[in-house]
C-alpha cells in the first residue's frame, strides 16, 4: 500500500489575509509562505497576460451591487461590531434595552463622561470613537442587532 501523505490539498487562503501576510513578510525581508505566495503569484501572472483587474485577480472583487461585501469594508465593520458588542457586554445596564441605549448614549455624547466607572466600556467607546467616528450606530435597535449578531458581518463570521 502506498502512503498518500505526499498528496495534500493546497490550503485555502483568504485573499485579504494573504495580502497582509505577504506585505508583512516583504517589509521584513522574509520569504512569503507558499500558500500566500501562490495566490499572489497567480494574480500577478493574470495581470501580466492582460487581465488588468488586479482586485478580481486577487479574489477581492465583490459581486455587482455588493459594495458592502467588499473584503476591506467587511473587515472594518467586523472590527467595529466586535468593539460595539464588547461595550454592550461590558455595560452595567440591567436589561438588554438599557445596555443598548447606554452604549448609544455614550456613542452619541460629544465626550465620554469621565465619571463612568466601567473601565471596559470606556475603553471600547474610546476605541470606537478613534477608529470609526463617522460610522457608528445611532439607535438602540442597531446596537441590539450588532450585539445579537444580526448584521451582515455577524452572519458572515470568518
C-alpha positions as CSV (number, residue, x, y, z in Angstrom):
1,X,0.0,0.0,0.0
2,X,1.3,3.4,-0.9
3,X,1.5,6.3,1.5
4,X,-1.0,9.0,0.4
5,X,0.7,11.6,2.6
6,X,2.5,13.0,-0.4
7,X,-0.8,14.4,-1.6
8,X,-2.3,17.1,0.4
9,X,-4.7,19.7,-1.0
10,X,-3.4,23.2,-1.0
11,X,-4.7,25.1,2.0
12,X,-7.5,27.6,1.2
13,X,-6.2,31.1,1.9
14,X,-8.3,34.2,2.4
15,X,-7.1,36.8,-0.2
16,X,-7.1,39.7,2.2
17,X,-5.2,37.7,4.8
18,X,-2.7,36.6,2.1
19,X,-2.0,40.2,1.1
20,X,-1.5,41.2,4.7
21,X,0.9,38.3,5.3
22,X,2.8,38.9,2.1
23,X,3.2,42.6,2.8
24,X,4.4,41.9,6.3
25,X,6.9,39.4,5.0
26,X,8.1,41.6,2.2
27,X,8.5,44.6,4.5
28,X,10.5,42.5,6.9
29,X,12.6,40.9,4.1
30,X,11.3,37.5,4.9
31,X,10.1,34.8,2.5
32,X,6.3,34.8,1.8
33,X,4.7,31.5,2.9
34,X,3.9,29.2,0.0
35,X,0.0,29.4,0.1
36,X,0.0,33.2,0.2
37,X,2.8,33.4,-2.4
38,X,0.9,31.1,-4.8
39,X,-2.3,33.3,-4.6
40,X,-0.4,36.5,-5.2
41,X,1.8,35.0,-8.0
42,X,-1.4,33.7,-9.7
43,X,-2.9,37.2,-9.5
44,X,0.2,38.9,-10.9
45,X,0.6,36.3,-13.7
46,X,-3.0,37.0,-14.7
47,X,-2.2,40.7,-14.8
48,X,0.9,40.0,-16.9
49,X,-1.2,38.2,-19.5
50,X,-3.7,41.1,-19.8
51,X,-6.2,40.6,-17.1
52,X,-5.7,44.0,-15.6
53,X,-8.3,44.0,-12.8
54,X,-5.9,43.1,-10.0
55,X,-8.7,43.2,-7.4
56,X,-10.6,40.5,-9.3
57,X,-7.3,38.6,-9.9
58,X,-6.7,38.5,-6.1
59,X,-10.3,37.4,-5.5
60,X,-11.2,40.6,-3.7
61,X,-13.8,42.0,-6.1
62,X,-17.3,42.0,-4.6
63,X,-20.3,41.0,-6.7
64,X,-22.1,43.6,-8.7
65,X,-24.1,45.7,-6.3
66,X,-22.2,44.3,-3.3
67,X,-20.3,47.3,-2.2
68,X,-20.9,46.4,1.4
69,X,-19.4,42.9,0.7
70,X,-16.0,44.3,-0.2
71,X,-13.5,42.4,2.0
72,X,-11.9,45.6,3.4
73,X,-15.4,47.0,4.2
74,X,-16.4,43.7,5.9
75,X,-13.2,43.6,7.8
76,X,-13.6,47.1,9.1
77,X,-17.2,46.6,10.0
78,X,-16.4,43.3,11.7
79,X,-13.9,45.1,13.9
80,X,-16.4,47.9,14.7
81,X,-19.1,45.4,15.5
82,X,-16.7,43.4,17.8
83,X,-16.0,46.6,19.8
84,X,-19.7,47.6,20.0
85,X,-20.6,44.1,21.2
86,X,-17.8,44.2,23.8
87,X,-19.0,47.6,25.0
88,X,-22.6,46.3,25.1
89,X,-21.5,43.2,27.0
90,X,-19.5,45.3,29.5
91,X,-22.2,47.8,30.1
92,X,-23.7,47.7,33.6
93,X,-27.3,48.0,32.4
94,X,-29.8,45.5,33.9
95,X,-31.8,44.8,30.6
96,X,-30.8,44.4,27.0
97,X,-32.5,47.6,26.1
98,X,-30.8,49.5,28.9
99,X,-27.4,48.2,27.9
100,X,-28.0,49.1,24.3
101,X,-29.4,52.6,25.0
102,X,-26.5,53.2,27.4
103,X,-24.0,52.3,24.6
104,X,-25.9,54.6,22.2
105,X,-25.8,57.5,24.6
106,X,-22.1,57.0,25.1
107,X,-21.5,56.9,21.3
108,X,-23.7,60.0,20.8
109,X,-22.2,62.1,23.6
110,X,-19.7,64.7,22.4
111,X,-17.3,63.4,25.1
112,X,-17.4,60.2,27.0
113,X,-18.4,61.1,30.6
114,X,-15.4,60.7,32.9
115,X,-17.3,59.5,36.0
116,X,-18.2,56.3,34.1
117,X,-16.8,53.6,36.4
118,X,-16.9,50.8,33.9
119,X,-13.3,50.8,32.6
120,X,-14.0,48.2,29.9
121,X,-17.0,50.1,28.4
122,X,-14.9,53.3,28.5
123,X,-12.0,51.6,26.7
124,X,-14.3,50.2,23.9
125,X,-16.1,53.5,23.4
126,X,-12.7,55.4,23.1
127,X,-11.5,52.8,20.6
128,X,-14.7,53.1,18.6
129,X,-14.6,56.8,18.5
130,X,-11.0,56.9,17.4
131,X,-11.3,54.2,14.7
132,X,-14.9,54.6,13.5
133,X,-16.0,58.1,14.4
134,X,-18.1,58.7,11.3
135,X,-19.6,55.2,11.1
136,X,-21.2,54.4,14.4
137,X,-24.7,53.3,15.1
138,X,-27.1,55.8,16.4
139,X,-30.0,53.8,17.8
140,X,-30.7,51.2,20.4
141,X,-32.1,48.9,17.7
142,X,-28.8,48.9,15.8
143,X,-26.8,48.2,18.9
144,X,-29.1,45.2,19.7
145,X,-28.7,43.9,16.2
146,X,-24.9,44.1,16.5
147,X,-24.9,42.5,19.9
148,X,-27.1,39.6,18.7
149,X,-25.1,39.0,15.5
150,X,-27.9,40.1,13.2
151,X,-25.8,42.2,10.9
152,X,-24.0,41.3,7.6
153,X,-20.8,40.9,9.4
154,X,-22.4,38.8,12.2
155,X,-23.9,36.5,9.6
156,X,-20.6,36.2,7.7
157,X,-18.2,35.5,10.5
158,X,-14.8,34.5,9.4
